Amino acid sequence: MSFPTSVNDQITDAVTQSNVKVLGESPAMAMGSLYQTASHSTGILFQNAVSSQQQQNTLAQAAANMGVMQIYSVDTMADAAGTEKVSQAGIADNLTSLMTVLQSFQSR
């Protein structure tokens, strides 16, 4: 059990004033911390948006480049064969060559 002791009034006033100062400043400190956190998060959000746009531009450029490369790499013979298939102009030639091969087998 503790005995009541007398404390100097100046000491109690100093302790009370420092406690009041901490309690009085805490809402302002909390709001300052909140504002700093919100602004930092917003900055990261914009950085991520810019990075995403840059990556999308790079992908679009690569896709366009691949499309152009595919267009330029198409073989002219493949074009001719495709045109022949579409127009069906080579059917008579195919039948003639088949008949020639069959006749060569029969003559043996």
C-alpha positions, 0 to 999 in steps of 0.5 A, a space after each residue: 500500500 502506497 502512502 500519499 506524498 505531496 508533489 510539487 505543483 510545478 511538476 504536476 503542471 509540467 506533466 499535465 501540460 505535456 499530456 495536454 500537448 500530446 492529446 491536442 496535437 494527435 488529431 492534426 498528426 493523424 490527419 497529416 499521416 492520412 494525407 501523406 498516405 493517400 497522396 503516396 497511394 495516388 502517386 503509385 496509382 498513376 505510376 502503374 497507369 503510365 507503366 500499363 499504357 507503355 506496355 500496351 503500346 509496346 504490345 501494339 507495336 509488336 503486333 503491328 510489326 508481326 502483321 507486316 512481317 507476315 504480309 511480306 513473308 508470304 511466298 509468291 508461289 503460295 499466292 499463285 497456288 491460292 489463286 489457282 485453287 480459288 479460280 479452279 483454273 488448274 483442274 484440267 492440268 491436274 486431270 491431264 497429268 493424272 491421265 499421263 501417269 495412269 497411261 505410263 503405268 498401263 504401258 509397263 
